[in-house]
Amino acid sequence: MLERFIQWLLQSLLDLGYPGIVALMAMESSVLPVPSELVMPPAGYWVAKGELNVVLVLLSGVVGSILGSLANYAVAHFLGRPFLRRFGKYLLISERALQRSDQYFAAHGEISTLVARILPVIRHLISIPAGLARMSLPRFILFTGLGALLWCSVLTGIGYFLGLHEAVLRNEEVQHAVSRVLAIILPLLVLGVGIYVIWHRRRVAPPRARSS
């Protein structure tokens, strides 16, 4: 059944073109269950076949990701905080916890948003705490876009590679390739976050502590 869906999606992307990629990636970045692994690799496949332009494919993926993320951000920003202030005590969420969330996103919103866009499941949820903490909207859009560009490039590259070597795009091949790429990316992300933590601690440490 999933294979039939992949083949349907392949043809649909070719018919809908770049607006279809924007719409599907917007759904993926909101709360609707449309995995990006089922959208960008088929787009990359058609790039390999000469039917789509890689720059426009990536631009469409990034724009869709930002639009979907903005929907979550807006709901959390305008509705989530009043709701939690009124009913948070019943959910064991205190005003102090909200203040800590604000402080965290003020200091680490960029790295959190950027890294989360590459992580399965988390990438479409990071917009909610960012909206609750009222993270700066320009910074949110910038780092959401950068993270989405990296992830869309990875998935499009997978589809492009398979399109060069395969006549038919199969789901198991896509999932296998995504798993192999994540096995490389995740350790690099951990290393990058570790370097960021060390740098941030040294930056905010008192001068006497840094010199000792």
SEKETI-392448 format. One line per field, with one value per residue: x, y, z of N, C-alpha, C, O in turn; chain; residue number from 1. Coordinates in nm, 3 decimals. Layout:
<recs>
n_px [X, ...];
n_py [Y, ...];
n_pz [Z, ...];
ca_px [X, ...];
ca_py [Y, ...];
ca_pz [Z, ...];
c_px [X, ...];
c_py [Y, ...];
c_pz [Z, ...];
o_px [X, ...];
o_py [Y, ...];
o_pz [Z, ...];
chain [A, ...];
resi [NUM, ...];
</recs>
This chain:
<recs>
n_px [0.082, 0.194, 0.388, 0.228, 0.126, 0.359, 0.413, 0.184, 0.224, 0.456, 0.363, 0.173, 0.328, 0.460, 0.247, 0.135, 0.352, 0.575, 0.410, 0.270, 0.469, 0.526, 0.279, 0.256, 0.486, 0.431, 0.216, 0.353, 0.520, 0.345, 0.090, -0.004, -0.002, 0.218, 0.493, 0.813, 0.994, 0.849, 0.799, 1.011, 1.221, 1.085, 1.059, 1.329, 1.387, 1.249, 1.395, 1.636, 1.545, 1.512, 1.278, 1.208, 1.337, 1.624, 1.688, 1.444, 1.292, 1.414, 1.374, 1.094, 1.047, 1.163, 1.014, 0.757, 0.805, 0.860, 0.614, 0.436, 0.551, 0.519, 0.245, 0.205, 0.362, 0.223, -0.027, 0.058, 0.177, -0.029, -0.254, -0.172, -0.023, -0.202, -0.386, -0.228, -0.159, -0.398, -0.492, -0.266, -0.182, -0.328, -0.211, 0.032, 0.211, 0.381, 0.389, 0.648, 0.783, 0.713, 0.846, 1.110, 1.120, 1.098, 1.340, 1.522, 1.476, 1.538, 1.812, 1.901, 1.747, 1.803, 1.994, 1.846, 1.615, 1.732, 1.872, 1.661, 1.506, 1.611, 1.571, 1.381, 1.027, 1.056, 1.104, 0.871, 0.749, 0.895, 0.823, 0.615, 0.697, 0.868, 0.690, 0.536, 0.728, 0.759, 0.961, 1.180, 1.035, 1.161, 1.412, 1.322, 1.208, 1.437, 1.618, 1.459, 1.426, 1.694, 1.750, 1.552, 1.637, 1.875, 1.778, 1.591, 1.768, 1.920, 1.724, 1.631, 1.865, 1.895, 1.674, 1.748, 1.987, 1.886, 1.716, 1.894, 1.994, 1.790, 1.500, 1.250, 1.114, 1.138, 0.989, 1.127, 1.392, 1.426, 1.382, 1.590, 1.812, 1.770, 1.797, 2.068, 2.190, 2.104, 2.239, 2.490, 2.456, 2.340, 2.540, 2.718, 2.559, 2.530, 2.797, 2.829, 2.642, 2.756, 2.997, 2.885, 2.765, 2.992, 3.122, 2.925, 2.910, 3.166, 3.154, 2.961, 3.066, 3.205, 3.473, 3.693, 3.652, 3.698, 3.965, 4.091];
n_py [-0.120, 0.124, 0.151, 0.195, 0.439, 0.595, 0.590, 0.716, 0.965, 1.046, 1.091, 1.284, 1.496, 1.565, 1.652, 1.860, 2.020, 2.277, 2.434, 2.223, 2.095, 2.295, 2.306, 2.043, 2.026, 2.230, 2.118, 1.905, 2.038, 2.142, 2.013, 1.803, 1.471, 1.427, 1.298, 1.439, 1.276, 1.146, 1.332, 1.514, 1.335, 1.209, 1.446, 1.506, 1.284, 1.345, 1.565, 1.443, 1.314, 1.522, 1.668, 1.854, 2.153, 2.183, 2.399, 2.537, 2.335, 2.299, 2.557, 2.562, 2.358, 2.469, 2.708, 2.599, 2.457, 2.668, 2.806, 2.614, 2.582, 2.839, 2.845, 2.671, 2.812, 3.057, 2.978, 2.878, 3.109, 3.307, 3.179, 2.971, 3.055, 3.223, 3.017, 2.832, 2.989, 3.010, 2.748, 2.602, 2.516, 2.291, 2.120, 2.090, 2.289, 2.563, 2.925, 2.997, 2.798, 2.869, 3.112, 3.023, 2.886, 3.102, 3.233, 3.036, 3.014, 3.270, 3.269, 3.038, 2.992, 2.999, 2.787, 2.570, 2.571, 2.541, 2.290, 2.119, 2.106, 1.906, 1.673, 1.377, 1.376, 1.575, 1.799, 1.921, 1.998, 2.180, 2.438, 2.499, 2.527, 2.740, 2.936, 2.964, 3.067, 3.303, 3.360, 3.565, 3.662, 3.713, 3.584, 3.327, 3.257, 3.275, 3.075, 2.851, 2.832, 2.788, 2.540, 2.386, 2.405, 2.257, 2.000, 1.950, 1.954, 1.725, 1.520, 1.565, 1.519, 1.245, 1.143, 1.231, 1.088, 0.825, 0.848, 0.869, 0.615, 0.431, 0.300, 0.303, 0.455, 0.336, 0.279, 0.139, 0.168, 0.444, 0.483, 0.330, 0.471, 0.719, 0.643, 0.570, 0.815, 0.967, 0.830, 0.929, 1.207, 1.256, 1.198, 1.405, 1.626, 1.599, 1.640, 1.903, 2.042, 1.995, 2.139, 2.393, 2.423, 2.425, 2.654, 2.848, 2.841, 2.927, 3.180, 3.312, 3.290, 3.440, 3.685, 3.630, 3.360, 3.255, 3.305, 3.153];
n_pz [0.000, 0.080, -0.114, -0.339, -0.266, -0.273, -0.549, -0.640, -0.522, -0.651, -0.916, -0.856, -0.759, -0.990, -1.141, -0.983, -0.934, -0.822, -0.639, -0.521, -0.373, -0.187, -0.051, 0.055, 0.217, 0.394, 0.528, 0.644, 0.825, 1.002, 1.205, 1.065, 0.935, 0.718, 0.620, 0.559, 0.435, 0.247, 0.060, -0.031, -0.132, -0.362, -0.512, -0.558, -0.713, -0.950, -1.023, -1.096, -1.320, -1.488, -1.488, -1.294, -1.138, -0.939, -0.768, -0.744, -0.635, -0.381, -0.278, -0.272, -0.085, 0.146, 0.179, 0.218, 0.458, 0.634, 0.630, 0.738, 0.990, 1.091, 1.128, 1.349, 1.532, 1.551, 1.661, 1.912, 2.010, 2.025, 2.135, 2.301, 2.531, 2.695, 2.751, 2.897, 3.114, 3.238, 3.273, 3.327, 3.581, 3.630, 3.458, 3.560, 3.494, 3.567, 3.621, 3.661, 3.520, 3.261, 3.244, 3.259, 3.019, 2.844, 2.899, 2.821, 2.540, 2.469, 2.502, 2.369, 2.144, 1.869, 1.807, 1.899, 1.737, 1.484, 1.500, 1.570, 1.340, 1.190, 1.317, 1.348, 1.413, 1.623, 1.469, 1.364, 1.592, 1.739, 1.688, 1.857, 2.142, 2.084, 1.998, 2.231, 2.403, 2.279, 2.095, 1.903, 1.603, 1.343, 1.387, 1.439, 1.190, 1.026, 1.130, 1.124, 0.849, 0.768, 0.891, 0.768, 0.502, 0.508, 0.578, 0.371, 0.157, 0.206, 0.181, -0.078, -0.217, -0.169, -0.312, -0.566, -0.613, -0.610, -0.824, -1.034, -1.052, -1.037, -1.193, -1.083, -0.797, -0.477, -0.159, 0.048, -0.027, -0.007, 0.271, 0.376, 0.280, 0.407, 0.675, 0.679, 0.623, 0.844, 1.041, 1.007, 1.029, 1.285, 1.493, 1.424, 1.477, 1.755, 1.829, 1.735, 1.894, 2.144, 2.120, 2.094, 2.349, 2.517, 2.416, 2.472, 2.752, 2.820, 2.717, 2.872, 3.121, 3.420, 3.398, 3.574, 3.626, 3.371, 3.331, 3.517];
ca_px [0.000, 0.283, 0.451, 0.130, 0.119, 0.479, 0.396, 0.083, 0.286, 0.546, 0.286, 0.107, 0.427, 0.486, 0.129, 0.114, 0.472, 0.633, 0.308, 0.238, 0.575, 0.503, 0.162, 0.284, 0.584, 0.361, 0.142, 0.452, 0.576, 0.242, 0.058, -0.064, 0.094, 0.276, 0.638, 0.895, 1.061, 0.764, 0.777, 1.132, 1.289, 1.025, 1.094, 1.465, 1.379, 1.212, 1.510, 1.729, 1.487, 1.506, 1.142, 1.199, 1.461, 1.665, 1.680, 1.303, 1.248, 1.461, 1.304, 0.957, 1.051, 1.193, 0.899, 0.651, 0.843, 0.843, 0.472, 0.377, 0.604, 0.457, 0.110, 0.220, 0.416, 0.116, -0.124, 0.120, 0.205, -0.150, -0.353, -0.115, 0.020, -0.319, -0.442, -0.144, -0.166, -0.526, -0.512, -0.138, -0.167, -0.388, -0.118, 0.160, 0.297, 0.374, 0.435, 0.795, 0.828, 0.700, 0.955, 1.233, 1.114, 1.131, 1.484, 1.595, 1.468, 1.611, 1.955, 1.936, 1.642, 1.856, 2.051, 1.740, 1.531, 1.811, 1.897, 1.536, 1.451, 1.672, 1.540, 1.246, 0.921, 1.077, 1.117, 0.747, 0.697, 0.977, 0.755, 0.520, 0.765, 0.920, 0.579, 0.501, 0.831, 0.757, 1.090, 1.179, 0.984, 1.264, 1.510, 1.255, 1.197, 1.571, 1.678, 1.372, 1.461, 1.826, 1.737, 1.472, 1.720, 1.967, 1.704, 1.538, 1.881, 1.953, 1.620, 1.631, 1.984, 1.866, 1.587, 1.826, 2.078, 1.807, 1.663, 2.000, 2.030, 1.674, 1.390, 1.132, 1.147, 1.074, 0.992, 1.230, 1.521, 1.429, 1.397, 1.725, 1.905, 1.749, 1.857, 2.214, 2.229, 2.084, 2.347, 2.606, 2.422, 2.310, 2.663, 2.771, 2.477, 2.569, 2.927, 2.808, 2.575, 2.855, 3.086, 2.808, 2.749, 3.121, 3.143, 2.831, 2.948, 3.285, 3.116, 2.884, 3.137, 3.270, 3.613, 3.784, 3.638, 3.758, 4.112, 4.146];
ca_py [0.000, 0.239, 0.164, 0.259, 0.579, 0.659, 0.608, 0.821, 1.092, 1.081, 1.150, 1.405, 1.603, 1.607, 1.726, 1.981, 2.102, 2.341, 2.463, 2.100, 2.073, 2.394, 2.266, 1.920, 2.055, 2.309, 2.021, 1.828, 2.120, 2.171, 1.892, 1.704, 1.361, 1.408, 1.298, 1.499, 1.166, 1.104, 1.447, 1.566, 1.238, 1.204, 1.567, 1.486, 1.184, 1.413, 1.648, 1.354, 1.281, 1.643, 1.722, 1.965, 2.227, 2.157, 2.522, 2.562, 2.229, 2.333, 2.679, 2.523, 2.283, 2.561, 2.796, 2.519, 2.428, 2.791, 2.836, 2.521, 2.614, 2.964, 2.815, 2.622, 2.922, 3.156, 2.921, 2.876, 3.246, 3.385, 3.105, 2.876, 3.114, 3.249, 2.890, 2.774, 3.072, 2.986, 2.608, 2.534, 2.452, 2.157, 2.040, 2.097, 2.386, 2.685, 3.047, 2.993, 2.713, 2.949, 3.210, 2.952, 2.861, 3.229, 3.257, 2.938, 3.048, 3.395, 3.239, 2.923, 2.968, 2.975, 2.653, 2.473, 2.567, 2.489, 2.147, 2.044, 2.088, 1.789, 1.557, 1.323, 1.405, 1.701, 1.912, 1.995, 2.037, 2.285, 2.567, 2.523, 2.596, 2.868, 3.030, 2.989, 3.155, 3.426, 3.379, 3.667, 3.605, 3.708, 3.480, 3.198, 3.230, 3.255, 2.947, 2.747, 2.821, 2.725, 2.397, 2.322, 2.395, 2.145, 1.874, 1.933, 1.921, 1.584, 1.433, 1.582, 1.449, 1.102, 1.115, 1.253, 0.974, 0.708, 0.871, 0.844, 0.473, 0.343, 0.337, 0.321, 0.494, 0.246, 0.331, 0.078, 0.226, 0.578, 0.471, 0.280, 0.581, 0.818, 0.588, 0.578, 0.955, 1.007, 0.770, 1.018, 1.342, 1.269, 1.219, 1.538, 1.720, 1.589, 1.707, 2.047, 2.094, 1.994, 2.255, 2.513, 2.432, 2.468, 2.793, 2.935, 2.849, 3.012, 3.318, 3.374, 3.277, 3.563, 3.696, 3.564, 3.215, 3.215, 3.315, 3.055];
ca_pz [0.000, 0.086, -0.245, -0.428, -0.226, -0.325, -0.693, -0.657, -0.485, -0.760, -1.025, -0.807, -0.755, -1.127, -1.187, -0.903, -0.945, -0.702, -0.538, -0.449, -0.274, -0.081, 0.028, 0.130, 0.322, 0.495, 0.609, 0.722, 0.931, 1.101, 1.282, 0.975, 0.917, 0.585, 0.643, 0.453, 0.366, 0.137, -0.028, -0.095, -0.219, -0.496, -0.586, -0.604, -0.819, -1.074, -1.061, -1.167, -1.450, -1.568, -1.490, -1.199, -1.114, -0.801, -0.689, -0.716, -0.544, -0.246, -0.237, -0.239, 0.040, 0.257, 0.198, 0.280, 0.596, 0.713, 0.642, 0.834, 1.122, 1.136, 1.175, 1.486, 1.612, 1.574, 1.755, 2.044, 2.052, 2.054, 2.212, 2.397, 2.658, 2.780, 2.795, 3.001, 3.234, 3.304, 3.308, 3.342, 3.712, 3.621, 3.377, 3.634, 3.427, 3.647, 3.559, 3.665, 3.409, 3.140, 3.245, 3.224, 2.875, 2.779, 2.916, 2.740, 2.398, 2.449, 2.496, 2.284, 2.046, 1.734, 1.793, 1.921, 1.617, 1.372, 1.517, 1.575, 1.206, 1.127, 1.399, 1.326, 1.511, 1.693, 1.378, 1.346, 1.724, 1.799, 1.670, 1.966, 2.252, 2.036, 2.002, 2.371, 2.459, 2.200, 2.031, 1.799, 1.479, 1.236, 1.418, 1.422, 1.046, 0.972, 1.167, 1.069, 0.707, 0.753, 0.924, 0.663, 0.382, 0.526, 0.573, 0.235, 0.069, 0.230, 0.125, -0.223, -0.266, -0.169, -0.426, -0.689, -0.630, -0.648, -0.958, -1.132, -1.057, -1.032, -1.281, -0.999, -0.660, -0.382, -0.022, 0.132, -0.064, 0.052, 0.416, 0.403, 0.257, 0.513, 0.797, 0.667, 0.633, 0.983, 1.121, 0.993, 1.071, 1.428, 1.572, 1.395, 1.551, 1.895, 1.841, 1.719, 2.014, 2.251, 2.099, 2.125, 2.494, 2.574, 2.377, 2.542, 2.893, 2.831, 2.684, 2.980, 3.249, 3.465, 3.352, 3.667, 3.606, 3.244, 3.337, 3.611];
c_px [0.086, 0.353, 0.357, 0.118, 0.240, 0.463, 0.290, 0.143, 0.384, 0.472, 0.220, 0.204, 0.457, 0.369, 0.114, 0.233, 0.514, 0.528, 0.268, 0.342, 0.557, 0.390, 0.191, 0.385, 0.526, 0.281, 0.237, 0.504, 0.473, 0.214, -0.002, 0.039, 0.135, 0.427, 0.714, 0.970, 0.979, 0.742, 0.904, 1.209, 1.221, 1.053, 1.236, 1.473, 1.347, 1.318, 1.609, 1.678, 1.472, 1.369, 1.125, 1.337, 1.498, 1.655, 1.536, 1.245, 1.288, 1.391, 1.161, 0.951, 1.073, 1.073, 0.784, 0.680, 0.823, 0.695, 0.405, 0.423, 0.542, 0.315, 0.115, 0.266, 0.305, 0.013, -0.068, 0.140, 0.079, -0.250, -0.294, -0.082, -0.098, -0.382, -0.361, -0.146, -0.296, -0.539, -0.382, -0.122, -0.227, -0.301, 0.022, 0.261, 0.279, 0.418, 0.587, 0.852, 0.818, 0.812, 1.088, 1.236, 1.149, 1.281, 1.566, 1.593, 1.533, 1.760, 1.991, 1.832, 1.694, 1.906, 1.944, 1.653, 1.605, 1.829, 1.768, 1.478, 1.504, 1.632, 1.398, 1.154, 0.937, 1.068, 0.986, 0.683, 0.773, 0.911, 0.665, 0.589, 0.826, 0.811, 0.537, 0.600, 0.840, 0.897, 1.078, 1.139, 1.087, 1.368, 1.449, 1.247, 1.334, 1.623, 1.588, 1.406, 1.594, 1.819, 1.659, 1.553, 1.816, 1.893, 1.648, 1.648, 1.920, 1.852, 1.614, 1.751, 1.965, 1.780, 1.660, 1.918, 2.001, 1.751, 1.766, 2.024, 1.911, 1.567, 1.264, 1.179, 1.068, 1.094, 1.104, 1.369, 1.535, 1.455, 1.537, 1.827, 1.892, 1.813, 2.008, 2.263, 2.214, 2.193, 2.475, 2.576, 2.407, 2.436, 2.726, 2.691, 2.512, 2.701, 2.910, 2.741, 2.672, 2.951, 3.013, 2.793, 2.877, 3.147, 3.053, 2.868, 3.071, 3.249, 3.046, 2.953, 3.199, 3.416, 3.711, 3.778, 3.703, 3.909, 4.174, 4.162];
c_py [0.126, 0.260, 0.231, 0.407, 0.656, 0.687, 0.714, 0.958, 1.138, 1.151, 1.279, 1.522, 1.655, 1.690, 1.860, 2.075, 2.162, 2.383, 2.340, 2.069, 2.169, 2.348, 2.143, 1.945, 2.145, 2.218, 1.943, 1.907, 2.167, 2.042, 1.782, 1.598, 1.338, 1.412, 1.358, 1.393, 1.112, 1.216, 1.485, 1.461, 1.220, 1.329, 1.558, 1.385, 1.252, 1.513, 1.565, 1.320, 1.404, 1.708, 1.843, 2.029, 2.217, 2.282, 2.552, 2.457, 2.262, 2.457, 2.647, 2.448, 2.374, 2.652, 2.721, 2.490, 2.551, 2.822, 2.745, 2.549, 2.741, 2.942, 2.765, 2.734, 3.021, 3.103, 2.922, 3.017, 3.318, 3.313, 3.021, 2.937, 3.154, 3.121, 2.832, 2.858, 3.047, 2.844, 2.532, 2.462, 2.312, 2.062, 2.038, 2.186, 2.519, 2.806, 3.052, 2.908, 2.788, 3.052, 3.145, 2.920, 2.987, 3.254, 3.162, 2.978, 3.182, 3.369, 3.135, 2.896, 2.933, 2.832, 2.546, 2.458, 2.505, 2.337, 2.066, 2.018, 1.964, 1.661, 1.508, 1.355, 1.545, 1.819, 1.988, 2.035, 2.154, 2.422, 2.600, 2.586, 2.729, 2.974, 3.064, 3.085, 3.288, 3.461, 3.484, 3.606, 3.605, 3.599, 3.342, 3.161, 3.198, 3.115, 2.829, 2.724, 2.754, 2.576, 2.322, 2.306, 2.276, 2.012, 1.848, 1.897, 1.774, 1.493, 1.445, 1.512, 1.299, 1.065, 1.131, 1.135, 0.850, 0.725, 0.847, 0.695, 0.378, 0.394, 0.368, 0.355, 0.409, 0.297, 0.271, 0.133, 0.366, 0.569, 0.422, 0.392, 0.688, 0.770, 0.598, 0.721, 1.004, 0.950, 0.852, 1.154, 1.354, 1.281, 1.357, 1.646, 1.720, 1.661, 1.858, 2.110, 2.098, 2.111, 2.384, 2.531, 2.481, 2.614, 2.887, 2.949, 2.937, 3.158, 3.387, 3.364, 3.410, 3.566, 3.623, 3.413, 3.170, 3.215, 3.212, 2.920];
c_pz [0.000, -0.047, -0.345, -0.396, -0.280, -0.475, -0.722, -0.627, -0.592, -0.873, -0.983, -0.802, -0.894, -1.181, -1.116, -0.909, -0.812, -0.599, -0.457, -0.343, -0.157, 0.009, 0.113, 0.242, 0.430, 0.586, 0.699, 0.840, 1.031, 1.177, 1.195, 0.937, 0.772, 0.600, 0.526, 0.374, 0.250, 0.035, -0.104, -0.177, -0.355, -0.579, -0.641, -0.717, -0.953, -1.118, -1.142, -1.306, -1.539, -1.575, -1.398, -1.181, -0.968, -0.714, -0.649, -0.623, -0.400, -0.193, -0.195, -0.106, 0.160, 0.285, 0.264, 0.426, 0.685, 0.734, 0.745, 0.976, 1.178, 1.186, 1.319, 1.579, 1.649, 1.675, 1.897, 2.099, 2.100, 2.142, 2.324, 2.531, 2.747, 2.834, 2.911, 3.129, 3.311, 3.355, 3.334, 3.474, 3.712, 3.539, 3.438, 3.562, 3.497, 3.567, 3.557, 3.551, 3.277, 3.131, 3.210, 3.075, 2.796, 2.782, 2.829, 2.593, 2.368, 2.430, 2.391, 2.175, 1.909, 1.716, 1.809, 1.796, 1.500, 1.383, 1.510, 1.437, 1.136, 1.200, 1.371, 1.443, 1.571, 1.597, 1.358, 1.479, 1.785, 1.786, 1.788, 2.087, 2.210, 2.038, 2.143, 2.435, 2.386, 2.150, 1.921, 1.665, 1.366, 1.262, 1.399, 1.274, 0.987, 1.003, 1.131, 0.923, 0.686, 0.783, 0.817, 0.535, 0.392, 0.510, 0.434, 0.137, 0.082, 0.160, -0.027, -0.285, -0.270, -0.290, -0.558, -0.716, -0.675, -0.789, -1.067, -1.153, -1.062, -1.128, -1.201, -0.858, -0.563, -0.240, 0.061, 0.100, -0.005, 0.202, 0.454, 0.386, 0.365, 0.643, 0.794, 0.682, 0.777, 1.074, 1.113, 1.054, 1.222, 1.514, 1.547, 1.468, 1.699, 1.920, 1.831, 1.839, 2.131, 2.241, 2.133, 2.276, 2.560, 2.542, 2.456, 2.689, 2.912, 2.806, 2.799, 3.115, 3.289, 3.421, 3.442, 3.650, 3.477, 3.251, 3.428, 3.546];
o_px [0.057, 0.376, 0.400, 0.102, 0.225, 0.496, 0.303, 0.116, 0.392, 0.513, 0.211, 0.168, 0.476, 0.389, 0.084, 0.218, 0.492, 0.554, 0.236, 0.307, 0.571, 0.402, 0.156, 0.369, 0.567, 0.277, 0.207, 0.531, 0.507, 0.307, -0.046, 0.155, 0.092, 0.486, 0.684, 1.008, 1.031, 0.673, 0.905, 1.259, 1.290, 1.069, 1.262, 1.556, 1.408, 1.331, 1.659, 1.756, 1.425, 1.346, 1.036, 1.439, 1.414, 1.617, 1.509, 1.157, 1.206, 1.352, 1.112, 0.862, 1.009, 1.036, 0.720, 0.590, 0.775, 0.655, 0.327, 0.345, 0.516, 0.270, 0.037, 0.216, 0.295, -0.029, -0.137, 0.122, 0.081, -0.324, -0.356, -0.109, -0.096, -0.427, -0.418, -0.136, -0.300, -0.589, -0.385, -0.057, -0.181, -0.314, 0.117, 0.382, 0.174, 0.477, 0.648, 0.955, 0.904, 0.866, 1.170, 1.342, 1.219, 1.341, 1.666, 1.697, 1.579, 1.827, 2.098, 1.830, 1.638, 1.865, 1.948, 1.622, 1.548, 1.804, 1.765, 1.408, 1.449, 1.656, 1.304, 1.198, 0.843, 1.028, 0.989, 0.577, 0.720, 0.939, 0.642, 0.544, 0.835, 0.836, 0.506, 0.561, 0.917, 0.943, 0.975, 1.201, 1.099, 1.408, 1.515, 1.276, 1.347, 1.668, 1.638, 1.415, 1.608, 1.875, 1.694, 1.540, 1.835, 1.939, 1.655, 1.626, 1.949, 1.890, 1.594, 1.741, 2.011, 1.809, 1.636, 1.926, 2.044, 1.740, 1.731, 2.068, 1.927, 1.546, 1.182, 1.271, 0.945, 1.199, 1.170, 1.454, 1.643, 1.541, 1.594, 1.919, 1.993, 1.877, 2.071, 2.365, 2.301, 2.232, 2.558, 2.661, 2.456, 2.440, 2.780, 2.748, 2.522, 2.716, 2.970, 2.780, 2.670, 2.983, 3.071, 2.808, 2.874, 3.189, 3.097, 2.859, 3.079, 3.308, 3.068, 2.906, 3.242, 3.477, 3.804, 3.879, 3.759, 3.974, 4.294, 4.207];
o_py [0.223, 0.374, 0.314, 0.491, 0.769, 0.796, 0.791, 1.055, 1.258, 1.257, 1.374, 1.634, 1.775, 1.785, 1.961, 2.196, 2.105, 2.370, 2.350, 2.023, 2.130, 2.352, 2.140, 1.891, 2.137, 2.239, 1.918, 1.850, 2.225, 1.969, 1.680, 1.631, 1.241, 1.520, 1.330, 1.417, 1.040, 1.196, 1.489, 1.496, 1.215, 1.320, 1.596, 1.398, 1.221, 1.542, 1.611, 1.299, 1.393, 1.795, 1.925, 1.966, 2.239, 2.272, 2.588, 2.486, 2.254, 2.463, 2.699, 2.470, 2.357, 2.672, 2.773, 2.498, 2.539, 2.860, 2.791, 2.541, 2.751, 3.011, 2.811, 2.748, 3.063, 3.177, 2.961, 3.042, 3.383, 3.377, 3.002, 2.876, 3.121, 3.116, 2.787, 2.804, 3.060, 2.820, 2.412, 2.358, 2.225, 1.940, 1.992, 2.161, 2.581, 2.793, 3.105, 2.942, 2.774, 3.077, 3.203, 2.926, 2.981, 3.291, 3.202, 2.976, 3.206, 3.439, 3.142, 2.786, 2.847, 2.763, 2.443, 2.347, 2.427, 2.264, 1.958, 1.919, 1.920, 1.551, 1.587, 1.360, 1.624, 1.928, 2.109, 2.097, 2.220, 2.512, 2.718, 2.691, 2.821, 3.089, 3.180, 3.173, 3.376, 3.574, 3.490, 3.510, 3.504, 3.529, 3.250, 3.047, 3.105, 3.045, 2.718, 2.610, 2.672, 2.495, 2.210, 2.205, 2.204, 1.922, 1.736, 1.819, 1.708, 1.400, 1.345, 1.452, 1.232, 0.968, 1.055, 1.087, 0.778, 0.628, 0.808, 0.654, 0.259, 0.515, 0.449, 0.293, 0.408, 0.349, 0.343, 0.144, 0.404, 0.640, 0.468, 0.406, 0.741, 0.849, 0.632, 0.747, 1.075, 1.013, 0.846, 1.211, 1.450, 1.368, 1.418, 1.745, 1.825, 1.734, 1.933, 2.218, 2.192, 2.174, 2.474, 2.643, 2.568, 2.691, 2.992, 3.059, 3.013, 3.248, 3.506, 3.421, 3.487, 3.460, 3.560, 3.344, 3.060, 3.134, 3.185, 2.826];
o_pz [-0.071, -0.088, -0.425, -0.485, -0.328, -0.521, -0.817, -0.698, -0.621, -0.920, -1.061, -0.838, -0.914, -1.256, -1.179, -0.892, -0.705, -0.480, -0.338, -0.234, -0.041, 0.132, 0.231, 0.352, 0.545, 0.708, 0.816, 0.946, 1.134, 1.211, 1.247, 0.910, 0.709, 0.593, 0.410, 0.259, 0.165, -0.065, -0.227, -0.284, -0.457, -0.701, -0.755, -0.808, -1.056, -1.237, -1.245, -1.399, -1.653, -1.660, -1.420, -1.206, -0.881, -0.597, -0.535, -0.542, -0.309, -0.076, -0.095, -0.025, 0.264, 0.400, 0.356, 0.509, 0.798, 0.844, 0.828, 1.070, 1.298, 1.277, 1.403, 1.691, 1.764, 1.764, 1.991, 2.218, 2.205, 2.217, 2.428, 2.635, 2.866, 2.949, 3.010, 3.239, 3.433, 3.465, 3.361, 3.480, 3.786, 3.549, 3.376, 3.569, 3.487, 3.460, 3.463, 3.493, 3.191, 3.023, 3.139, 3.013, 2.695, 2.682, 2.769, 2.527, 2.256, 2.354, 2.331, 2.119, 1.840, 1.623, 1.742, 1.755, 1.425, 1.286, 1.451, 1.417, 1.035, 1.150, 1.372, 1.558, 1.569, 1.638, 1.338, 1.481, 1.874, 1.866, 1.817, 2.132, 2.291, 2.075, 2.173, 2.512, 2.424, 2.161, 1.853, 1.618, 1.298, 1.169, 1.350, 1.237, 0.907, 0.913, 1.111, 0.877, 0.595, 0.709, 0.781, 0.466, 0.294, 0.439, 0.384, 0.044, -0.017, 0.089, -0.096, -0.393, -0.362, -0.361, -0.652, -0.830, -0.765, -0.864, -1.179, -1.260, -1.087, -1.143, -1.244, -0.806, -0.567, -0.204, 0.136, 0.188, 0.043, 0.254, 0.553, 0.467, 0.411, 0.713, 0.894, 0.746, 0.827, 1.172, 1.203, 1.123, 1.282, 1.601, 1.640, 1.515, 1.762, 2.018, 1.909, 1.882, 2.210, 2.342, 2.194, 2.326, 2.647, 2.629, 2.502, 2.745, 3.009, 2.865, 2.824, 3.213, 3.202, 3.407, 3.392, 3.659, 3.472, 3.186, 3.421, 3.611];
chain [A, A, A, A, A, A, A, A, A, A, A, A, A, A, A, A, A, A, A, A, A, A, A, A, A, A, A, A, A, A, A, A, A, A, A, A, A, A, A, A, A, A, A, A, A, A, A, A, A, A, A, A, A, A, A, A, A, A, A, A, A, A, A, A, A, A, A, A, A, A, A, A, A, A, A, A, A, A, A, A, A, A, A, A, A, A, A, A, A, A, A, A, A, A, A, A, A, A, A, A, A, A, A, A, A, A, A, A, A, A, A, A, A, A, A, A, A, A, A, A, A, A, A, A, A, A, A, A, A, A, A, A, A, A, A, A, A, A, A, A, A, A, A, A, A, A, A, A, A, A, A, A, A, A, A, A, A, A, A, A, A, A, A, A, A, A, A, A, A, A, A, A, A, A, A, A, A, A, A, A, A, A, A, A, A, A, A, A, A, A, A, A, A, A, A, A, A, A, A, A, A, A, A, A, A, A, A, A, A, A, A, A];
resi [1, 2, 3, 4, 5, 6, 7, 8, 9, 10, 11, 12, 13, 14, 15, 16, 17, 18, 19, 20, 21, 22, 23, 24, 25, 26, 27, 28, 29, 30, 31, 32, 33, 34, 35, 36, 37, 38, 39, 40, 41, 42, 43, 44, 45, 46, 47, 48, 49, 50, 51, 52, 53, 54, 55, 56, 57, 58, 59, 60, 61, 62, 63, 64, 65, 66, 67, 68, 69, 70, 71, 72, 73, 74, 75, 76, 77, 78, 79, 80, 81, 82, 83, 84, 85, 86, 87, 88, 89, 90, 91, 92, 93, 94, 95, 96, 97, 98, 99, 100, 101, 102, 103, 104, 105, 106, 107, 108, 109, 110, 111, 112, 113, 114, 115, 116, 117, 118, 119, 120, 121, 122, 123, 124, 125, 126, 127, 128, 129, 130, 131, 132, 133, 134, 135, 136, 137, 138, 139, 140, 141, 142, 143, 144, 145, 146, 147, 148, 149, 150, 151, 152, 153, 154, 155, 156, 157, 158, 159, 160, 161, 162, 163, 164, 165, 166, 167, 168, 169, 170, 171, 172, 173, 174, 175, 176, 177, 178, 179, 180, 181, 182, 183, 184, 185, 186, 187, 188, 189, 190, 191, 192, 193, 194, 195, 196, 197, 198, 199, 200, 201, 202, 203, 204, 205, 206, 207, 208, 209, 210, 211, 212];
</recs>
